[in-house]
Amino acid sequence: MGMHRRMVLAGTIALGLATLTACGTTAGSSTQTHSSATAGTTISVVASTNVWGDVTSQIAGDLANRTVQITSIISDPNADPHSYEVSTQNQLALSKAQIVIENGGGYDDFVTKMLDSAKNSSATVLNAVDISGKKAQAGEELNEHVWYDFGTVDKVAQQISDALGEKDPANKATYEANEKSFEQKVAGLTTTEQTIKSAHAGAPVAITEPVPVYMLEACGLVNKTPEEFSEAVEDGTDVAASVLKQTTDLFDAKQVKLLAYNEQTTGDSTTAVLDAAKRNDIPVVPVTETLPDGENYISWMQSNLDALSKALG
């Protein structure tokens, strides 16, 4: 599956706003910061999205409100994460960051550019795709949505724990204990995937974008969406009429069990596919790229798995 669209900087970062844009649209700046003034050690962590920001918060535990300051640059669940504005507040946070967590795989290249602009070469930078060890298959591009892959999330959590412990040795044992607890919760998610796989291995499904593909594959589900469709949506380009018909025919012919629909990136083609699913009474499973309001990583992924299980029947 091709992964072409990327979060990119438009123009240089200066004293005003640095606009980051893709697909010709813009959305508001969305930054979450968890901080408090404390005596003693304070660790400044910047994550490119609130997914990795929340994983960091799980590892920090109670110290997230006392010792570990976490800034998540992208956090609006209602916006297309590929289109947003980054303010000088984010630039300042990156300039002071001791630990930076980026997704990698071309998803958030702006982080490296902002770090360079901030002249921050001392931060510990954790790249989730690099940590995952995943490589693109021959002739394909890597699916960079690695936060839907629980093995990768475990590996990143371990690296976050190590980085926090290095910056704050006095609380190293706490970070390690919290990471083990988090790992156990992720193991529960993996068990749920295996339960779904046992009941539904080989079930055909459709997607609008490859966001949840790692999860779908772990559940034993088979993506039947024409690659040209999801690539065009990913690229932000028009879907050829013939390709759109191939995709909607999957629903009209009842050839798929569900549609995994990215709610954050929509357009005429994805709406047409959504309508096809609805008129044929094929369940729709909404997915997002960033953490929804009121959820943490574990509860979010559990909700996704519950929705898949319910849709499959």
C-alpha positions as CSV (number, residue, x, y, z in Angstrom):
1,M,0.0,0.0,0.0
2,G,1.5,3.3,-1.0
3,M,2.0,5.9,1.6
4,H,2.5,9.2,-0.2
5,R,1.0,12.1,1.6
6,R,3.2,13.6,4.3
7,M,3.1,16.3,6.9
8,V,5.4,18.9,5.4
9,L,6.5,22.5,6.2
10,A,5.3,25.2,3.9
11,G,7.9,27.9,4.1
12,T,10.4,28.6,6.8
13,I,9.9,28.9,10.5
14,A,10.4,32.4,11.5
15,L,9.1,34.7,14.2
16,G,5.4,34.4,13.2
17,L,3.4,31.2,12.5
18,A,4.9,28.4,10.6
19,T,2.2,26.9,8.4
20,L,2.3,23.2,7.8
21,T,0.0,22.0,5.1
22,A,-0.9,19.1,2.9
23,C,-3.6,18.4,0.3
24,G,-4.4,22.1,0.0
25,T,-6.3,22.5,3.3
26,T,-5.7,24.1,6.6
27,A,-6.8,23.4,10.2
28,G,-6.3,25.1,13.5
29,S,-3.2,24.7,15.6
30,S,-3.7,22.0,18.2
31,T,-1.3,21.7,21.0
32,Q,-1.7,19.8,24.3
33,T,0.8,20.5,27.1
34,H,0.8,18.8,30.5
35,S,3.1,20.7,32.8
36,S,3.5,22.0,36.3
37,A,6.2,24.1,38.0
38,T,8.2,21.8,40.3
39,A,11.3,22.0,42.3
40,G,14.1,19.7,41.2
41,T,14.2,17.8,37.9
42,T,11.8,18.7,35.1
43,I,11.9,16.7,31.9
44,S,10.6,18.4,28.8
45,V,9.1,16.0,26.2
46,V,7.7,16.9,22.8
47,A,5.7,14.4,20.8
48,S,4.6,15.0,17.2
49,T,1.1,13.7,18.0
50,N,-1.0,13.1,21.1
51,V,-0.8,9.3,20.5
52,W,2.9,9.3,21.4
53,G,2.2,12.0,23.9
54,D,-0.2,9.8,25.7
55,V,2.1,6.8,25.7
56,T,4.7,9.0,27.3
57,S,2.1,10.0,29.9
58,Q,1.4,6.4,30.7
59,I,5.1,5.8,31.3
60,A,5.4,8.9,33.4
61,G,2.4,8.0,35.5
62,D,1.8,10.4,38.4
63,L,5.1,12.2,37.5
64,A,3.4,13.5,34.3
65,N,1.9,16.2,36.5
66,R,5.0,16.9,38.5
67,T,8.2,16.1,36.8
68,V,7.5,15.3,33.1
69,Q,6.2,18.1,30.9
70,I,4.6,16.7,27.7
71,T,3.7,18.7,24.7
72,S,1.8,17.0,21.9
73,I,1.9,19.1,18.7
74,I,-1.0,17.5,16.9
75,S,-4.0,16.7,19.1
76,D,-7.2,17.9,17.5
77,P,-9.4,14.8,16.9
78,N,-11.7,16.7,14.6
79,A,-9.0,17.9,12.2
80,D,-7.1,16.3,9.3
81,P,-3.7,15.7,11.0
82,H,-2.0,16.3,7.6
83,S,-3.1,19.9,7.6
84,Y,-2.5,22.3,10.5
85,E,-0.6,25.3,11.7
86,V,2.3,25.1,14.1
87,S,2.8,28.2,16.3
88,T,5.9,29.6,17.7
89,Q,4.8,28.0,21.0
90,N,5.5,24.6,19.5
91,Q,8.8,25.9,18.1
92,L,9.8,27.1,21.5
93,A,8.8,23.7,23.1
94,L,11.0,21.9,20.6
95,S,13.9,24.3,21.2
96,K,13.8,23.3,24.9
97,A,12.9,19.6,24.5
98,Q,15.1,17.0,26.2
99,I,13.2,14.1,24.6
100,V,11.4,14.3,21.2
101,I,9.2,11.5,20.0
102,E,8.4,11.5,16.3
103,N,6.4,8.9,14.3
104,G,8.8,8.8,11.4
105,G,8.4,7.1,8.1
106,G,7.7,10.4,6.5
107,Y,4.6,11.0,8.6
108,D,5.9,14.0,10.5
109,D,9.1,15.2,8.8
110,F,8.3,18.7,10.2
111,V,9.7,17.6,13.5
112,T,13.3,17.2,12.2
113,K,13.0,20.5,10.3
114,M,11.8,22.4,13.4
115,L,14.5,20.8,15.6
116,D,17.1,22.0,13.0
117,S,15.5,25.5,13.0
118,A,15.5,25.5,16.8
119,K,19.2,24.5,16.8
120,N,18.4,21.8,19.3
121,S,20.9,19.0,18.7
122,S,21.1,17.8,22.3
123,A,17.6,16.2,22.5
124,T,17.1,12.5,22.6
125,V,15.0,11.8,19.5
126,L,12.9,8.6,19.4
127,N,11.6,7.7,15.9
128,A,8.8,5.1,16.2
129,V,9.2,3.7,12.6
130,D,12.9,3.3,13.1
131,I,12.3,1.6,16.5
132,S,9.7,-0.7,14.9
133,G,12.3,-2.2,12.6
134,K,9.6,-2.3,9.8
135,K,10.8,-2.0,6.2
136,A,8.9,-1.4,3.1
137,Q,8.2,-4.4,0.9
138,A,9.8,-4.4,-2.6
139,G,7.9,-2.0,-4.8
140,E,5.8,-0.6,-1.9
141,E,6.0,2.2,0.5
142,L,6.0,1.6,4.2
143,N,2.7,1.9,6.1
144,E,3.8,4.5,8.6
145,H,0.8,4.3,10.8
146,V,2.7,2.1,13.3
147,W,0.8,3.2,16.4
148,Y,-1.9,0.6,15.2
149,D,0.8,-2.1,15.6
150,F,1.0,-3.1,19.2
151,G,4.4,-4.7,19.0
152,T,5.8,-1.4,17.8
153,V,4.0,0.5,20.6
154,D,5.6,-1.8,23.2
155,K,9.1,-1.1,21.7
156,V,8.5,2.6,21.7
157,A,7.2,2.5,25.3
158,Q,10.4,0.8,26.3
159,Q,12.6,3.4,24.6
160,I,10.5,6.2,26.3
161,S,11.0,4.5,29.7
162,D,14.8,4.3,29.1
163,A,15.0,7.9,27.9
164,L,13.1,9.2,30.9
165,G,15.2,7.1,33.3
166,E,18.4,8.5,31.7
167,K,17.2,12.1,32.2
168,D,15.8,11.4,35.7
169,P,17.7,8.5,37.3
170,A,16.0,9.1,40.7
171,N,12.7,8.0,39.2
172,K,14.1,5.3,36.8
173,A,12.4,2.5,38.7
174,T,9.1,4.3,38.6
175,Y,9.2,4.7,34.8
176,E,10.2,1.0,34.4
177,A,7.4,-0.2,36.6
178,N,4.9,2.0,34.7
179,E,6.2,0.7,31.4
180,K,5.7,-2.9,32.5
181,S,2.1,-2.1,33.6
182,F,1.5,-0.4,30.2
183,E,3.0,-3.4,28.4
184,Q,0.6,-5.7,30.2
185,K,-2.4,-3.6,29.1
186,V,-1.1,-3.7,25.5
187,A,-0.8,-7.5,25.8
188,G,-4.5,-7.5,26.6
189,L,-5.2,-5.7,23.3
190,T,-3.1,-8.3,21.5
191,T,-5.2,-11.0,23.1
192,T,-8.3,-9.4,21.8
193,E,-6.8,-9.3,18.3
194,Q,-6.1,-13.0,18.5
195,T,-9.7,-13.6,19.7
196,I,-11.1,-11.8,16.7
197,K,-8.7,-13.7,14.4
198,S,-9.8,-17.0,15.8
199,A,-13.4,-16.2,14.9
200,H,-13.0,-14.2,11.7
201,A,-9.7,-15.0,10.0
202,G,-9.9,-14.3,6.3
203,A,-13.0,-12.1,6.5
204,P,-12.9,-9.5,3.7
205,V,-13.0,-5.8,4.7
206,A,-12.6,-2.4,3.0
207,I,-10.8,0.8,4.1
208,T,-10.6,4.4,2.9
209,E,-7.0,4.8,4.0
210,P,-4.4,2.4,5.4
211,V,-4.5,3.9,8.9
212,P,-5.8,0.8,10.7
213,V,-4.2,-1.8,8.4
214,Y,-1.8,-3.2,11.0
215,M,-4.7,-3.9,13.3
216,L,-6.8,-5.4,10.6
217,E,-4.0,-7.7,9.5
218,A,-3.3,-8.8,13.2
219,C,-7.0,-9.7,13.4
220,G,-6.7,-11.9,10.3
221,L,-8.8,-9.7,8.2
222,V,-8.2,-9.2,4.4
223,N,-8.3,-5.8,2.8
224,K,-10.1,-5.9,-0.5
225,T,-9.9,-2.2,-1.3
226,P,-8.4,-1.4,-4.7
227,E,-4.9,-0.1,-4.0
228,E,-5.5,2.7,-6.5
229,F,-8.4,4.0,-4.3
230,S,-6.6,4.2,-1.0
231,E,-3.5,5.6,-2.7
232,A,-5.4,8.4,-4.3
233,V,-7.1,9.2,-1.0
234,E,-3.7,9.1,0.7
235,D,-2.3,11.4,-1.9
236,G,-5.2,13.8,-1.8
237,T,-5.7,13.3,-5.5
238,D,-8.9,12.5,-7.5
239,V,-10.0,8.9,-7.6
240,A,-10.6,7.7,-11.1
241,A,-14.2,6.9,-11.8
242,S,-13.5,3.3,-12.7
243,V,-11.6,2.8,-9.5
244,L,-14.3,4.4,-7.4
245,K,-16.8,2.1,-9.1
246,Q,-14.6,-1.0,-8.3
247,T,-14.6,0.2,-4.7
248,T,-18.3,0.9,-4.3
249,D,-19.1,-2.4,-6.1
250,L,-17.5,-4.2,-3.1
251,F,-20.4,-3.0,-1.0
252,D,-23.2,-3.3,-3.7
253,A,-22.1,-6.9,-4.2
254,K,-21.8,-7.5,-0.4
255,Q,-18.2,-8.6,-0.9
256,V,-16.9,-7.1,2.4
257,K,-18.0,-7.4,6.0
258,L,-17.2,-3.8,7.1
259,L,-15.7,-0.5,6.1
260,A,-12.9,1.0,8.2
261,Y,-13.4,4.7,7.7
262,N,-10.9,7.4,8.5
263,E,-13.1,10.2,10.0
264,Q,-10.3,12.7,9.9
265,T,-9.6,12.7,6.1
266,T,-12.7,12.9,4.1
267,G,-13.8,14.0,0.6
268,D,-16.2,13.2,-2.2
269,S,-14.7,9.8,-2.9
270,T,-14.6,8.6,0.7
271,T,-18.2,9.9,1.2
272,A,-19.3,7.9,-1.9
273,V,-17.8,4.8,-0.3
274,L,-19.4,5.6,3.0
275,D,-22.8,6.0,1.3
276,A,-22.3,2.7,-0.5
277,A,-21.6,0.9,2.8
278,K,-24.6,2.5,4.5
279,R,-27.1,1.8,1.7
280,N,-26.1,-1.9,1.7
281,D,-26.2,-2.1,5.5
282,I,-22.6,-2.9,5.8
283,P,-21.2,-1.8,9.2
284,V,-18.9,1.2,9.3
285,V,-16.0,1.2,11.8
286,P,-14.7,4.8,12.3
287,V,-11.0,5.2,12.9
288,T,-8.8,8.2,13.5
289,E,-5.1,9.0,13.4
290,T,-5.0,11.0,16.7
291,L,-6.3,10.2,20.1
292,P,-10.0,11.1,20.6
293,D,-11.1,13.4,23.4
294,G,-11.5,11.6,26.7
295,E,-9.5,8.5,25.7
296,N,-6.1,7.2,26.5
297,Y,-4.1,5.0,24.2
298,I,-5.4,1.7,25.7
299,S,-9.1,2.7,25.9
300,W,-8.9,4.1,22.4
301,M,-7.5,0.9,20.9
302,Q,-9.9,-1.2,22.9
303,S,-12.8,0.8,21.5
304,N,-11.4,0.2,18.0
305,L,-11.2,-3.5,18.6
306,D,-14.7,-3.7,20.2
307,A,-16.1,-1.9,17.1
308,L,-14.4,-4.3,14.8
309,S,-15.7,-7.3,16.8
310,K,-19.2,-5.9,16.8
311,A,-19.2,-5.2,13.1
312,L,-18.0,-8.7,12.2
313,G,-20.8,-10.1,14.3
